[in-house]
Amino acid sequence: MQNQNNLNRSLPPQFNSIDGIRLISPQESQYDNGLKLFLFDSPGQELVRLEWIFNNVFDENENPLLNTTLSAMIKEGTVDMSSAEIAEKVDYYGAYLIPEYSYDQTSITLYVLNKHIDKLLPVIKQLLTEATIPQNELDTYIQNNKQTLSISLQKNDFVARRLFYTDVFGPNRYGTVPTAERYDNISREEVMGLYQKQMQPHNCTLFISGKVDDTLIGMVSTLFGKEWVATHPQISPSLPEIKPSVGKLIYEEREDALQSAIRLGYPVIDRSHTDFPEVQVVNTLLGGFFGSRLMRNIREEKGYTYSIGSAIASLKYGGFFTIASEVGAAFTRKTLVEIDMELDRLQEELVSDEELSIVKSYMLGSMLGSLESIFSHADKFKNVYYSGISLDYYDRYTQAVKSMTPERVMEIAKQYFRKDDLVKVVVGKLD
Amino acid sequence: MVNFKKFILDNGLRVLVHEDHHTAMACVNILYDVGARDESPDQTGFAHLFEHLMFGGSVHIPSYDTPLQQVGGENNAFTSNDITNYYITLPAVNLETAFWLESDRMLSLAFSEQSLEVQRQVVIEEFKQRYLNQPYGDVWLKLRPLAYQEHPYKWATIGKELAHIEDAKMEDVKAFFKKHYNPQHAIMVVAGHVTFEQVQELAKKWFADIPAGERYERNLPQEPLQKVARRQEVDADVPVDAIHIVFHGPSRMHPDYQAMDLISDVLSRGASSRLFRRLVKEKKMFSEINAYVTGSIDDNLFVLEGKPSEGVSTADAEKAIWNELEILRNELVTEEELEKVKNKIESTLVFAELSILDKAMNLAYYELLGDAEGYNSEIEKYLAVRPQDIQTQAYKIFRPENSSTLIYHAKSK
């Protein structure tokens, strides 16, 4: 087709290199009760997010199900308010109250319009200091979660993930998975005991992002700085025991499966390690975006799957690498062969400058795009804060991505992407 | 409040610009006015399969993804029963790359046989992953044909069956492109760190010479008024029974739409909602239960779905749902309860303004509905709903003869 303005549509427009990101440094302080505070102020919008984040506390059994239960139960009743009253108040003021458990921290997040903070902060204060964990609510929680679990256990992907974590991490906070029996063994006393140990000001960091004005700070200081009194001594963190994993295949057959869920991986370094950004580059090349080798080969060339990807997750005590996909049952073995081949190729063949430059541009663009609002600034900060490093990580990251060479890709691949050590889980059909 | 400016190119392409200079990114959202409802009954799943083919190279550009990744951009797309929506986010300094890519594929695709073969296979795997290889994955494959007898909403976007995907031919792909993928059936929204003048110039440069395409009359079969309750019970390989009840309700632009939507909020939005409070927490009859509206442009469905707790029969559970619907028919909601769900809508709108992509998608969608300004005035329609309107809608919608019920009985019990 000819263009009247003589446009050459075959030629891409000129493009510009992508800058690193400029992050907002938070204003930092600490109250006498030990509560740490980080403020990310963006006066434009009339909304604010407050996150109370607690380091998870474990006893020698390291049963994370207790922590997930606590996280869910914290808004189910206080001395003065019932579960229903709490829910009513949050909803009435258009707020969102989201308790969340992750491997190393448990958080309570409140999204709220500034005009309503005076109604909701006292409620949060109660959750943190006067939760009652009613037996009746706990029973409902356990019963419903057992039912949800029974449904999840029919999903191949869910089962593959469980088998993977169990094997890679072993019986600790990272590797212990929920079972009906473990749910049945949860007692109110245990949950309450954990609540009293964990939900303490000296074990909490409060991140506030959005419109941070004097009214808000005044209320926070009174409610959470002055009136929140520690009732339990500080507990020094215990370390999980993580054994190096050994390469193996774990196969659970599902005779009627139309697709197999596959999940491969093992523990690797976490964000605090200097190689981490470079490991991210190699992971992105392998399976970290739509143009990655796994996606192009296994989806876009062979059509074995709707999606395949790889990721590096960073935990407080180590990280892990995974490749995951759900593939047509007839393609299970072929997919495993292709994944092996791609891992070999990383170690044996230098990546072309062109392919590497696409990976770099994608990563820099993606970093820039991840800064959508003031909340993302806080999220970026939390990532480094909980890895025990500082915000200059992001400058190092940008630098490491930009200066990555094909030779370095190969070195990193040899060191961190070793196919023989992979724990390979298949749930579905293998032949 | 999302400010925007609009212009229309001579070929009919509507372009909306929303400037937001808080970000270094830009987003280009192109909505094509075609969805699964425009498919013929013997070629279902085609609009969605076609969406995959839009990434298989265009007339002058062999690869769509690579040049975009090269400039730090990302893209994706989705197909619904009503629309197909494509979006790019990229560093604003490289905005023109998005115009280059999107204009070329609006001009013409490469129509590569290899791409058709592979994407057909990918979509078949998607079909299996989402609908066939999951417990309850096939709910909508059963519910749609139960609730709709004539309207093309009777099939899911993924298609009625795998065979329709397997049989897709290149000539159909070409005809589909010609009919639906052209400037007068598209709406482009550019949002983020851009200026109106810049977008105007780029739009003219890259899109102005694309032929307008031919107009056609969308003439969809209308759904006749349902007069008898419908019911389907299946024994399924699932661990827990499940109940789905759907009712026909007003279309998206009908003045009663917002009242219907607020009913679903009263019933199931947030931890204080009626169904969750009464049926999950108090009576412990369900482990989970939800109510929502499909939000379709034509004849909507009001959906109730839940899983009864262990030891509760589906009959009792069903009765408990109907009891809640009866209450809505017979008693006015209090001003306070209505205020609560309205407040939630208001705050959700404020939070949605944090994302340029959300804003761009919403503007495009409201423009399709008639006027992008509708995005900003939508809240007023919600705020105007009175308790009496809720009751009137509940009375109209929650009638047995307007319902279709699908029960899954767990085989493994």
HADDOCK unambig.tbl for C-alpha pairs under 7 A between the chains (distance, minus, plus):
assign (segid A and resid 3 and name CA) (segid B and resid 209 and name CA) 6.39 0.50 0.50
assign (segid A and resid 9 and name CA) (segid B and resid 60 and name CA) 6.05 0.50 0.50
assign (segid A and resid 10 and name CA) (segid B and resid 60 and name CA) 4.99 0.50 0.50
assign (segid A and resid 10 and name CA) (segid B and resid 61 and name CA) 6.08 0.50 0.50
assign (segid A and resid 12 and name CA) (segid B and resid 97 and name CA) 6.75 0.50 0.50
assign (segid A and resid 12 and name CA) (segid B and resid 100 and name CA) 6.97 0.50 0.50
assign (segid A and resid 13 and name CA) (segid B and resid 96 and name CA) 6.42 0.50 0.50
assign (segid A and resid 13 and name CA) (segid B and resid 97 and name CA) 5.87 0.50 0.50
assign (segid A and resid 15 and name CA) (segid B and resid 71 and name CA) 6.56 0.50 0.50
assign (segid A and resid 15 and name CA) (segid B and resid 94 and name CA) 5.44 0.50 0.50
assign (segid A and resid 16 and name CA) (segid B and resid 93 and name CA) 6.34 0.50 0.50
assign (segid A and resid 16 and name CA) (segid B and resid 94 and name CA) 6.23 0.50 0.50
assign (segid A and resid 84 and name CA) (segid B and resid 272 and name CA) 6.23 0.50 0.50
assign (segid A and resid 87 and name CA) (segid B and resid 271 and name CA) 5.33 0.50 0.50
assign (segid A and resid 87 and name CA) (segid B and resid 272 and name CA) 4.80 0.50 0.50
assign (segid A and resid 88 and name CA) (segid B and resid 272 and name CA) 4.95 0.50 0.50
assign (segid A and resid 91 and name CA) (segid B and resid 270 and name CA) 6.46 0.50 0.50
assign (segid A and resid 91 and name CA) (segid B and resid 272 and name CA) 6.65 0.50 0.50
assign (segid A and resid 91 and name CA) (segid B and resid 340 and name CA) 6.34 0.50 0.50
assign (segid A and resid 91 and name CA) (segid B and resid 344 and name CA) 6.74 0.50 0.50
assign (segid A and resid 92 and name CA) (segid B and resid 340 and name CA) 4.26 0.50 0.50
assign (segid A and resid 92 and name CA) (segid B and resid 343 and name CA) 6.66 0.50 0.50
assign (segid A and resid 93 and name CA) (segid B and resid 340 and name CA) 6.90 0.50 0.50
assign (segid A and resid 93 and name CA) (segid B and resid 343 and name CA) 6.31 0.50 0.50
assign (segid A and resid 94 and name CA) (segid B and resid 343 and name CA) 4.95 0.50 0.50
assign (segid A and resid 94 and name CA) (segid B and resid 344 and name CA) 4.00 0.50 0.50
assign (segid A and resid 94 and name CA) (segid B and resid 347 and name CA) 5.57 0.50 0.50
assign (segid A and resid 113 and name CA) (segid B and resid 347 and name CA) 6.90 0.50 0.50
assign (segid A and resid 144 and name CA) (segid B and resid 287 and name CA) 4.73 0.50 0.50
assign (segid A and resid 150 and name CA) (segid B and resid 239 and name CA) 6.38 0.50 0.50
assign (segid A and resid 151 and name CA) (segid B and resid 239 and name CA) 5.94 0.50 0.50
assign (segid A and resid 154 and name CA) (segid B and resid 135 and name CA) 6.61 0.50 0.50
assign (segid A and resid 155 and name CA) (segid B and resid 134 and name CA) 5.98 0.50 0.50
assign (segid A and resid 257 and name CA) (segid B and resid 133 and name CA) 6.81 0.50 0.50
assign (segid A and resid 258 and name CA) (segid B and resid 128 and name CA) 6.70 0.50 0.50
assign (segid A and resid 258 and name CA) (segid B and resid 133 and name CA) 6.03 0.50 0.50
assign (segid A and resid 259 and name CA) (segid B and resid 133 and name CA) 6.72 0.50 0.50
assign (segid A and resid 291 and name CA) (segid B and resid 66 and name CA) 6.93 0.50 0.50
assign (segid A and resid 299 and name CA) (segid B and resid 122 and name CA) 6.60 0.50 0.50
assign (segid A and resid 300 and name CA) (segid B and resid 118 and name CA) 6.57 0.50 0.50
assign (segid A and resid 301 and name CA) (segid B and resid 118 and name CA) 6.50 0.50 0.50
assign (segid A and resid 302 and name CA) (segid B and resid 118 and name CA) 6.43 0.50 0.50
assign (segid A and resid 303 and name CA) (segid B and resid 118 and name CA) 5.17 0.50 0.50
assign (segid A and resid 303 and name CA) (segid B and resid 119 and name CA) 6.75 0.50 0.50
assign (segid A and resid 303 and name CA) (segid B and resid 121 and name CA) 5.14 0.50 0.50
assign (segid A and resid 303 and name CA) (segid B and resid 122 and name CA) 4.79 0.50 0.50
assign (segid A and resid 304 and name CA) (segid B and resid 122 and name CA) 6.72 0.50 0.50
assign (segid A and resid 305 and name CA) (segid B and resid 122 and name CA) 5.77 0.50 0.50
assign (segid A and resid 305 and name CA) (segid B and resid 125 and name CA) 5.50 0.50 0.50
assign (segid A and resid 306 and name CA) (segid B and resid 122 and name CA) 5.10 0.50 0.50
assign (segid A and resid 306 and name CA) (segid B and resid 123 and name CA) 6.74 0.50 0.50
assign (segid A and resid 306 and name CA) (segid B and resid 125 and name CA) 5.45 0.50 0.50
assign (segid A and resid 306 and name CA) (segid B and resid 126 and name CA) 5.03 0.50 0.50
assign (segid A and resid 328 and name CA) (segid B and resid 125 and name CA) 6.20 0.50 0.50
assign (segid A and resid 358 and name CA) (segid B and resid 69 and name CA) 5.83 0.50 0.50
assign (segid A and resid 358 and name CA) (segid B and resid 70 and name CA) 4.62 0.50 0.50
assign (segid A and resid 361 and name CA) (segid B and resid 69 and name CA) 6.41 0.50 0.50
assign (segid A and resid 361 and name CA) (segid B and resid 70 and name CA) 5.41 0.50 0.50
assign (segid A and resid 361 and name CA) (segid B and resid 71 and name CA) 5.88 0.50 0.50
assign (segid A and resid 361 and name CA) (segid B and resid 72 and name CA) 4.63 0.50 0.50
assign (segid A and resid 362 and name CA) (segid B and resid 69 and name CA) 5.05 0.50 0.50
assign (segid A and resid 362 and name CA) (segid B and resid 70 and name CA) 6.47 0.50 0.50
assign (segid A and resid 362 and name CA) (segid B and resid 72 and name CA) 4.34 0.50 0.50
assign (segid A and resid 362 and name CA) (segid B and resid 73 and name CA) 6.44 0.50 0.50
assign (segid A and resid 364 and name CA) (segid B and resid 72 and name CA) 6.34 0.50 0.50
assign (segid A and resid 365 and name CA) (segid B and resid 72 and name CA) 3.88 0.50 0.50
assign (segid A and resid 365 and name CA) (segid B and resid 73 and name CA) 5.98 0.50 0.50
assign (segid A and resid 365 and name CA) (segid B and resid 90 and name CA) 6.62 0.50 0.50
assign (segid A and resid 365 and name CA) (segid B and resid 91 and name CA) 6.22 0.50 0.50
assign (segid A and resid 366 and name CA) (segid B and resid 72 and name CA) 6.60 0.50 0.50
assign (segid A and resid 369 and name CA) (segid B and resid 25 and name CA) 6.12 0.50 0.50
assign (segid A and resid 372 and name CA) (segid B and resid 23 and name CA) 6.49 0.50 0.50
assign (segid A and resid 372 and name CA) (segid B and resid 355 and name CA) 6.52 0.50 0.50
assign (segid A and resid 373 and name CA) (segid B and resid 354 and name CA) 6.15 0.50 0.50
